[in-house]
Amino acid sequence: RDPALWMHRICKILKKELKLQLRMPNKPSEMISEFPLWLEAASATGIKLFLILDGIDIMAHSRSSDDPIGFLPKTLPVGIRCILTTGPGNTLTSLAQRGCAAITIWPMDEKQKETLVNAYLGRNKKEFDKKGQLKLVNSKLCSIPQFMTKTLAEMHAIGVLDGSATMEPMLYYLEADNMSILTEKALYRWESAYNGKIIGGSLVRDVLTCIWASRRGLRRSEIAAVMRLSPAQLSPLLLCVRAFVTTQTGLFNFQSQSLSETVIRRYLPTSDAEFEAHNHLASFFGDPNNATLKRRVEELPWQIAQGNDAESLCKCITKASLFTNLYHDDFRHDLWAYVSFLEQRDAHLNLGVHCKTSRMVFEQTDPKPNAEDVVLLNHKYGSWLAEMGLLEVSMQFLLKAMEGWSEVLEDDDARVAATCETLAKVLANMRSPEADKYFERAVNTRQRLGKKEGPTPEFATLCNEYGLHLKRKNKGQEAMTLFLRAVKIWGQLLGADHLLVANAQLNLCTVCYALGNLQEAHNFAEQSLKIRRDKVGTNHPLFAEALVNLAAVELARERGGRLRKEAEKQLWEGIAIFERTRGGQHPDTLWARSFVGEDDKDFSDGEDEEAETSAILEN
């Protein structure tokens, strides 16, 4: 149901299989906006790629946008094709308005229906009266495979296929006008057969409501624990409904949207009823004894968010045991989805307070946690809060982490350098003069570690970040030294054609321009442009950024004739790419347009844009 989650999974696959050097966006809004650019980068590799999205109308149904498929790119790069399935409705209309070709999957004919019936009977080793088979084959609704298989499954459960029941139940199901009504008829039968199995409740209602409320399904043991039933009491119902559920990776979940809609219509008629179902599961997964830590990380915060409880979600995601797992790359996308939920309700500003409370609780845990674990928790809290822009409270956590490192470590350590660097960037954003001190300490620590272990990509990243900081303070020569060091280290470790090398080269271009070294600026811009063209193609903002910088340098050289015309052409080409990929009012586009007709304009003002674009790259 979550487009950003689907895109995140696709990008992870592309990054792994195609060795793409782009940084994985974690925030849902960033993921949706950057996804077309990932496809552009994939296209630049020359691969032929098919994306398959089944049931896009279900995903679109969960969105409030005027365009139900607004999250999908309107155009696809060369070599990329997308196959979607959808039912009739707004989604199909939107696809038609985009000019998408459509193939209609027609209902089964009689021969296909006979084949399906015989296959089902053979697989289950059953025989069926010829007249009964004929009624199924002649039924118009049984032309839909799902309708046919569900009807056969219900007849099998009742005993019609064994001959122990009459044909009357089959006629009862064939009276259904659509899949939803068939599902409702099946649900009525389950209720009549199993609701007496527990005291004081409805077994069918409670089990199906719990499965509906789950994020991706529930394990058999989890359902039994929620219902407080033994496996022997629960298994008959799960066996009966098996045709309507899936059990992928051991999780029971609904197979079709019709069952989900029927459960909502019958058991959850109001929003409050839905919230109550989610809160019930949140209470279950809130107990560490009921599920593994991984399952709790997957389900607990999601259930609280679905229950629309912002305050409880703040407490949940900042709890030390859950936060350290959510902070991991495997769950980072989920963490930012919860932050987005809180931002929409203006509840994210309380996260710093909740982090402090959680740290205090963690420190007082019995048995007492390892001192290094406490320091790492401070570092992670501080880094995360910094990413949200909560700089003041982030600085407090990072200073606490620095104090902790000095107590638990005697020798140089990469973790100390990482905390120093993060703190330096926070202080730099706060315009604090203390930033330089922590940048220097981080650099010195990395240098000493490098003498023992050799240079690392993290040291190159630090040099690049420190260089940007010095560049903003108009310390061009010092910044240039750091950028050159970053180019050298990244080139040695990742290859001279890596995107990070291109990023540092473009930073060198802007510094050289500011220092008046236009020929050097031109050379660095050309090198960066070549790498970005090879890695992301010619319809990507990274390529456009290098192209505009190259054009701006050439225009500043005030050479007329063919060279000037070529530079103007490059500038307009870069602007056009930004407009296509970012939009006409995006800061990148406005920055590029600022060079139109102003030959001697100082383009170093583009560093805000540069910092934003460099964030796309792998850190």
C-alpha positions, 0 to 999 in steps of 0.5 A: 500500500505504501508507494515509497516502500515499494520504490525503496525495495526497487532501489535497493535491488538496483543499487546491489545489482547495478552497483549504482553509486547513489545514496539511498533516500530514506525519507518517504517524500525524498524516495518518491521524488528521487525514484525517477532519477534512480531509473535514469541512472539505471538506464545509463548502465544500458540495462533493459529493465522491467518493473512489475507492480501488481494491484496498483489500484490498491496502492493508489486507493490509500492516497488522498492525492487528486492523481491516484498514481501521482507517485509514478514517473510520467515518463520512463527512461530508455530501456525501462518498461513498467507493467501494471495491473489494475481493475476499472476505476480512477487508476485505469483512467489516469493511466489512459490519460497518460497514454499508457497502452492497455491489455484487457484480461478477458474472463475464462472461456468454458474450456479454461474453466473445465481445465481449472476445475479438473486441476483443482479436483486432481490436486485435492484427489476429489471427484465431482458430479458432472452436473455440478461441474456443468453448473460451475462451468456455465456460471458467468461469475466463475469465469473469474479465476478467483471466484471459481477457486474460492467457490471450489474451496468452500465446496471442498470445506463443506463436503460437496466434493466428497458427496457428503453434502448436497449441491445446495451450498454450491447454488448458494455461492453461485447466487453471489453477484460479485467477489465481495458478496461471495466472500461475505457468504463464506464469512457467514459460514465460518462464523456459524461453524466456529464462533462457538469455539471460544467463550465470550467472543467471536473466533472468526471476527477476532482472528480476521480482525487481528490479521487485517490489523497486522502490517504484513500478516501474523504468525500462527503462534502470534495469532494463538497468543493474541487469542489465548488459544491453543494451536489445536483450537486455532488450526481448524479455522486457519485450515478452513480459510486457507484459500482466502489467505497467504502464508508467505514467510510463515505470516498469515495475511489476506490473499485478496482485497475482497476479504479485507473490505468484507472484514472492514464492512462487517467488523470495523464500521468506524474509524474508532473500531479500526484504531481499536484493532491496531491498539490491541495489536500494539498492546500485544507487541508492546510486551517483549515476551510475546514476539522477537525483537525483529517482529516488534520493530516491524509491528509495534511502531506501525500499529501505534501509528495506525492507531493515530497515537502520536505521543505513544509513537514518540515514546516507542521509536525513541525507546533504546532497544527499538531505536537502535534497530530502527536506526539500522539501514534495514529499518531506516526507511520505516524510522523516517516514515514514522517521523513523517507521520509525527511531522504531519501532526507537529509532534516531532518537536518532542522527540528530543525530550523523549530521547533524553528520557529513553537514555536515562531509562537505558542508563538505569537498566538492570543489569547496567549497560556497557558504557560504550553502548551508552555513548553509542546511543548518544551518538545515534540520537544526536545524529538522528536529531541533526538530520531532522534539523533539531540542532540544539538538542542534537548538539547536547547529545553529541557533546555528551557522546564526546564526553563519554568517549573520553572516559571509555577510550584511551586510543584513537577510534573511528567512532570518536572521529565520526562523533566529532565530524557530526558535531562539527557539522551541527555546529557549522549549521548553527554558525558556531565558531567551535565547528572548526575545532571539532573538524580539526580534531576529527581530521587529526584522529582520522590521520592518525588512524590512517597511519595504522590502517590506511586511508578510508572512504570516511576520511575522504568524506570528512575532508570533503565536508570540512572543505565545504565548511571552509569554502563557505568561510571564504578560505579557498586555499585551505578548502582546495587542499582538503578537496584534493585530498578527498579526490585522491583518497576516493580515487584510490579506494573507489576508482577515479570514475566514482561519483564521489570523485566527481562531487569533490572535483566540482567543489574544486571547480567552484573554489578555483573559480572563486580564486580566479583560476578559471582554466583549472576550474574548467578542467575540474568541471570537465572531469566531473561532467564526464564521470557523471555522464557515464554514471547517471546519464544525460538526463539527471540533475547531477549531470545538469549541475556539472554542465551548468558549472562548466558553462558558467566558467566558460562564460566567465572567461569572456571568450566570444564566438563559437566558444561562447555559443557552446557555453550558452547552449550547455547552460540552457541544456542544464536548465532544461534538465533541471526543469524536467527532473526537478521542476521550474521553481526548484532551487536547482533550477533557479540557481541555473537560471541565475547565469542567463545573461550575466556573464560575470556573475559569481556562481559560488552562490550555488553552494547551497544547491551544491550541498543539497545535490551532494547529499544524493551521493553515497556518504 
